[in-house]
């Protein structure tokens, strides 16, 4: 609005000088209009092409075998929240809930689409929900937030479909490109960053290299899952050891040039590392999909250690990644 007012003011001030040559006024008016249009185009360059935000709650689940666990809910008015308060969440996931399941499974990529790596989403229906305690009541008392809601899928699909979404009508089938695991220029930059600024002492193996347009600007972001060696505190001997560790990082192009890199597994590496140096023993990008229908694609990842697992969802707004959902347990 500020730029629009500036353009309007410019035109009215020129028009006020009615005794100045009419040809000059017309010429400057055309320039002003062009300037406004250019500004508007620049401001909307990052606007997603889809704006069909869901009108009601969107349920987000994680599939483990034939069981689906409710991981979180997206509400149009209040946004994202993790699955807590099991009684309320159980009511949100009634018997017969229809889910859209997403996958990035490598074996399925070879079957469906070798070029783009797209694995078509599938539909599945869950049975009656039930509440499960995360901890054995004999050894540890469960709080209200320590219960999770789960249900069995009536007809589980073949293959791995770890992300489940219910409440959005359309299915996001835009391409997710799966690149070879060899080190390309951007992947190399990501690995260098993980050594210089991230958790690694040195990278060892690249497990996933993906490219996808996350914010709807027709430019792909670059996501990498890497295993390497990282220093960790080993409590029994009160010393630092080097252990195997996983990290997921994403690179996106900056307007000023070059790439900005974000580490998506930072939460796991900061708060979930055990006292015995077990670290993040595995990490994986599960799916990339527009979960809540706002035109921007979220990234669902999983991490696990020796005695815990976690499911996370990250959103990218064109300049930075933000964790919008965290769910996990032992």
Secondary structure, 3 states (H helix, E strand, C coil): CHHHHHHHHHHHHHHHCCCCCHHHHHHHHHHHHHHHHHHHHHHCCCCCCCCCCCCCCEEEEEEECCEEEEEEEEECCCEEEECCCHHHHHHHCCCCCEEEEECCCHHHHHHHCCCCCCCCCEEEEECCCEEEECCCCCCCCCCHHHEEEEEEECCCCCCCCCEEEECCCCCCCCCCEECCCCCCHHHHHHHHHHHHCCCCCEEEEEEEEEEECCCCCCCCEEEEEEEEEEEEEEHHHCEEEEEEEEEEEEEEECCCCCEEEEECCHHHHHHCCCCECCCCCEEEEEEEECCCCCCCCEEEEEEECCCCEEEEEEEECCCCEEEEEEEEEC
